């Protein structure tokens, strides 16, 4: 059995927690051949309710306090490092990282690093707070790619995120998704980064003829890589 433990600060949003944990378990099988129950890591998941709203302004001070409190509670359990499967929370990444004494993985860095070396016209599907932060835009451009985002897409993205959170009918969600993808394809975009963990359930839709990079999957890969490095110490 490999030593070390993983902390996951989740719940942002609540329905993204279980799919992310599944991705981590998948990566355990892929990266080191986990088979039996004893082969998997010690994982402590803290599903943290936060004052986030898709349709109104965020109280950033209140949000930061809630996340820092969650990180510190998770740190107190003795985990080796923490992953936070929420892109919007990374707006405060530097302050969050400095609030604890153990490593905090960065979902933005891990996701952008998945883009190919060849120049790509790239966009993101994300909450408004993530888009306005320009965290992904800066990372995409620094990596040598072009970035595009049309303002009218945000309302459609918000509707999809809200529908996922409310567990609306999958057919309804898919219809919203197809409308958005149609507009994106018209801009001749090469790659889409799913920069919202609530959207992970749509990352494997077939026949899109687009490169889809799921931030949840990128972070899950990084979690298991970090776990293996910790175990080797």
N, C-alpha and C positions, 0 to 999 in steps of 0.2 A: 504493500500500500504506500502511495506517495504521501509525504507529509506536507503540511501547509493547509491554509484554508482561505476561502474566497468570501468576500463580503459583497453583497449586491444591494445597493440602495435603490429600490424600485418603487412602483406605485404611481409613476408619473408618465402616462396615466395608468390607472389600475389594471386595465385590460391588456397592457403591454408586458406585465410582469411574467405571467405564465409562458407566453411565447418566447420571451428572452431566455428563461431558464431552460426551455427545450432546446434552444440554439446552443447554449453552453454544453448541455449533455451530448448533443450531436457532435460538437467539436471534441469532446473527450473521446468519443469513438473514433473520429477521423484522425486526430493528432497522435493519440497514443494507444489506440485499440482497446479502450475500456469495454469490458464485456460483462463481468459479474458486478453485483451491487457494491462489493468491497473495492472495486477499481475506481469508483467515482470520488471526486473531491468532497471534503467537508465544505458545505456552502451554507452561509447564513444570509437569508433574504429578509430585508426589512421593507415592507410595503408602506411607504410614507404618504399620508394624505397631505396635499399642499394646496395653497390658495391660488390655483391656476384656473383661469377661465378663458375659453376660446373666443368669447364675444365681448370682452371688456378689458380695461386697462389692468395691468398687474401691479400690485403693491410690491415693488422690488425689495424693499427693506424687510417686509414680512416674509416674502418668499425666501430670501437668503437666510434669515434666521431659522426658518423651518428646515431648510436643507442642511444647514450646518449642525443643527441639533440632531438630525437624523444621522449624519456622518459620524458625529461623536459617539452616539449611542452604539452604532455599528462597530466603530473602532474599539469601544470598551469591551466587546465580546472577544477580542483577541485575534481577529482575522488578519491575514498577512497583507492584504491590499483590498481596495474597494473599486467596484465598477458601478457606474451610475447610468443606466440605460434611459437617459432622457436628454435629448439635444438642447432643449430650451434651458435646462438648468446649467448648461455649460457656458451660458452668458456670464455667469459669476465664477468661472472655473478657477481663476487665480486666487480669489478670496477663499473659495471652498478648499482648494488644495492646501493653502496655508493654515487652514483651521484644524488640520489633523496632522499626525506624525507618521502616518503610513502612506504608501503610494496611492494616488487616485488616478485611474486611467482616463484618457481623454478621447471621447468618442469621435470628435471632429478630426483629430489627427489620424486616428486609426482608419476612419472612413476615407478621407482624402488620399491616403497612401494606397488605397485599393485601385485607384484610377490607373489606366495604362500609361506607359511612357509616351506614346504618341499623342499629339495634341487633340483634345476633345472639346467640342462645344457642349457645355455642361450646364444643367440647371438643378435646382433642389426643390423638393416638396417638403415643406416644413411649416411650423407655426409662424405667426407673424413676428413674434419676439425673436425667433431664431433668424428669420430673414433679415430683420432690421439690425441685428447685431453684426451682420456681415462676417461672422466667423468662417462660414463655409466659402463665401466669395473670396476672402483673402487667401484661404488655403488653396482653393482651386486655381486662382491666378498665380500664386507663388509656385505651384507645381507645373506651371507652363501651359495651362489650359485656358480656354475662353469661357466666360460665364454669361448667361442670359437668364432673365426672369421678367415675365410680363405681369404687371400689377393685377390684371383681371384674373389671373390664375389663383390668387390668394383666397378669394371668396369660395372658389370651388374646392380648394384644398381644405379650408376650414370646414366646409360642409361634410367632406369625407371623414375628417378627423372626428367631428361631432357624431356622425352616423356610426362610426366604429365604437366610440365611447358608449353610445346609447344602445349598442348591439342591435342596430336596425337590420332589416332583411338584407341578406347578402346580394340579392338581385338589385335592390335599390342602390347599395353601395357600389356595385359593379357598373351601374348605369352612370353614376356620377364620375367614377374613375374613367370610363370610356370617353366621356365628354372631355375630360382634362387631357387624356393621352392624345386625342385627336388634335387638340390645339397645339400640344407640344410637338407632335410630329410635323405639323405645318411649319414650324420654325427650324426644321432640319437639325434638331438636336441629336447628338450622338449618345450622351449619357445622362441619366437621371440619378441623383442621390436622394434616397428616401431618408431625409433628415428629420424624421419624426418616428419614434418607436411605435406609435399607434398604427402606422401605415405598413408595418412589417407583414401583416397578413396578405397584402396585395403585391408583395415583391416577387412572387413566383407565378404571376399571371402569365400564361403562355401567349406566344404569337405577337408580342409587342414590337419586335424589330428595333428595340432600344436596349442599350446596356443599362441595367438597373443595379445600383449599388445600395444595399440595405445597411444603414448605420447600425442596426441591432446585430446583424450577422457579423459585421466588421468588428464590433466591440466583443462579441462572443468569442471570435477567433483570438483576439488579443488577450481575453481573460484566461483562456486555457494556456496560451503561450507563456503568459506571466506566471501562472500557477506552476508550470513545468520548470521555469527558471527558479522560482522560489524553492521548489523541491530539490533542485540540484545543489543548493547552497549548503 
